[in-house]
Amino acid sequence: MRRDVRQRADVEPCHAPRHQPRARGWTSMTYEPNEVRAWAHEAGEPVAERGRLSYQVVTAYLKANPQVARELASEHDVPVPSRGAVSLAACEEIALLVR
């Protein structure tokens, strides 16, 4: 059966994509995975040269770098203090959002 593909004059064409594009984890980050890997090597954390970073490594990186954690927290509406250390719980929540 052949379907008529002509548009009707009274119907507006829909130009929206069928599926909304999914945001990828690292596209909106304020740091690079290579920075995390370099930090992990210096800190003695096990990390691969390529591929996705583990949740544990990202959490540890954020805990060691509170300024990065604060920037990411503000992007993702995670409450963190404006000064001092960022809690482990907040770093874990941010890591889940950005990985």
N, C-alpha and C positions, 0 to 999 in steps of 0.2 A: 504494500500500500504506500503510495506516495503522499507525503505530507506537504501541504501548501505552505511555502516559506515566506510568501509575501506578507508584509505587515499591513494591518488594518489601519485605515486613516484615523480612526477615533482612539487609537491606543498609542500612548507615548512609548518609544523604545526604551528599554531598560539597558543602561550601560554599566550597571554595577557588576562586579565580578561575582561569579557563582559562590565562591568561597572567600571569606575574608582572609587576607594574608596573615600568617602567623608571625608574630614578632620573634626574631631569633634572639637567643640569650645574650650574645655578646655585641649586638649591633648598637645598643644605646649605652654601652658601658663607658665609664670615665677612666678606665685603665685597659691595658692590653694584656692578653693572656701571657705574652712573653715576659711582661713585668712580674706577673704572678709566678711564672716558672723560675725566673732568675731569683726572686725572693725565696722560693721553696728550696732551690739548690743551696743557697747561702744558709738557710735555716735548717738544712738537713732533712727536709720533708721529702718523701718519695714522690716523684712526679715524672711523667713521661714527657718526651720531647715534643710529641704531637698528640692531637686528640683532645677530647673534652677533659677539663680539669675536674677533679673530684670535689665533692661537697666539702670534705674535710679540709682540703688544701685551700679552697676559697674562703671558708670560715676562718681558718688560721691566718690567712693573709689579711682579711678584713679586721680581725682582732689586733693584729700587729700594725695596721695602718688605719688609725681611726679617722684621719681626714678623708680617705677614700670611702670608708664606711659611711661617714656623714653625708658625703655627696650622693652616694647611691641611696641612702635612706631618704633623703629629701626627694629624689626622683620617684621613689616608690611609696612615699607616704608612710614610712616606718618611723615611729617616734624614737629619737635618740637625744642625749644631752648635747648642748652646743659646745661644751668643753670637757676635757678629761677623757677617760677611757670609755669606750663603747662596750656595752654588756655583751657577754657571749650569746645570750638569747637573741639580742638584736642582730648580731653578726650572723647567726644561724638563719634567722628569718630573711635577711638580705641575701644570703648565699642561695637560699631556695628560690628566691625571686630572680636572681641574675644568672644562674648557671644555665 
